Amino acid sequence: MATDYDAPRKSEEEISEDSIEELKTRRNDKTSGSVDEDEVEAAESFELPGADLSNEELTVRVVPRQADEFTCARCFLVKNRSQLAVTRGGQDFCVDCV
């Protein structure tokens, strides 16, 4: 927003009077404090177009940690040994966590 530096400035009293007048008009406005829509209700009723996942069961194949992988002691992600940065006290840390 552009500022007009040549415009006459308002005094502190005029600024406070303006804000008091605004508050009075807001107080008289009955709809100013009402909420248009309940967010929780809106989120529950939101559906993805063409996606009915109510009876779907997701299956993921879990593979055990391989010999060339380690689990980071800080982020608990399984990473390749090439990501191993430091081993302290028997704990392995990845490059991202160090």
C-alpha positions in Angstrom: 0.0 0.0 0.0 1.4 3.4 -1.0 1.8 6.1 1.6 1.1 9.7 0.8 3.6 11.7 2.8 2.1 15.0 1.7 -1.3 14.3 3.2 -2.2 16.1 6.5 -1.5 13.9 9.5 -4.0 13.1 12.2 -3.3 13.9 15.8 -3.4 11.2 18.5 -6.9 12.4 19.6 -8.3 12.1 16.1 -6.9 8.6 15.7 -8.4 7.5 19.1 -11.7 9.1 18.2 -11.8 7.2 14.9 -11.0 3.9 16.5 -13.7 4.5 19.2 -16.2 5.3 16.6 -15.3 2.1 14.7 -15.7 0.1 17.9 -19.1 1.6 18.5 -20.3 0.7 15.0 -18.9 -2.8 15.4 -20.7 -3.2 18.7 -24.0 -2.4 17.0 -23.4 -4.7 14.1 -25.0 -8.0 15.1 -23.2 -10.2 12.6 -19.6 -9.1 13.4 -19.0 -11.7 16.0 -20.8 -14.6 14.3 -18.9 -17.4 12.5 -20.1 -18.2 9.0 -19.1 -21.9 9.0 -18.0 -24.5 11.5 -14.5 -25.6 10.4 -14.9 -29.1 11.9 -18.2 -29.7 10.2 -16.8 -28.4 6.9 -13.8 -30.7 7.2 -16.0 -33.8 7.9 -18.3 -33.1 5.0 -15.4 -32.5 2.5 -15.0 -35.4 0.1 -12.5 -35.9 -2.7 -14.1 -36.0 -6.1 -14.5 -39.6 -7.3 -12.9 -41.2 -4.3 -14.8 -43.5 -2.1 -12.2 -45.0 0.3 -14.6 -46.0 3.0 -14.2 -49.8 2.4 -10.6 -49.7 1.2 -7.9 -51.5 3.1 -4.4 -50.3 2.5 -1.7 -53.0 2.4 2.0 -52.2 2.6 4.8 -54.8 2.3 7.2 -54.3 5.2 10.8 -55.4 4.5 13.2 -56.0 7.4 16.3 -53.8 7.7 19.0 -55.0 5.2 22.6 -55.6 6.0 23.7 -52.4 4.3 21.2 -50.3 6.2 21.1 -48.7 9.7 18.5 -47.0 11.9 19.4 -43.4 12.9 19.3 -43.0 16.7 17.8 -39.4 16.4 15.3 -39.5 13.5 14.6 -43.3 13.6 14.7 -43.6 9.8 16.2 -46.6 8.2 19.0 -45.4 5.8 21.7 -46.8 3.7 25.2 -47.1 5.2 26.4 -44.4 2.9 24.3 -41.9 5.0 26.1 -43.0 8.2 27.9 -39.9 9.7 28.9 -40.8 13.3 28.7 -43.7 15.7 28.7 -42.6 19.3 28.4 -45.0 22.2 27.0 -47.7 20.0 24.4 -45.4 18.4 24.4 -44.5 14.7 23.5 -41.1 13.5 22.7 -40.1 9.9 24.3 -37.2 8.0 21.0 -35.2 8.2 20.9 -35.4 12.0 24.5 -34.6 12.7 
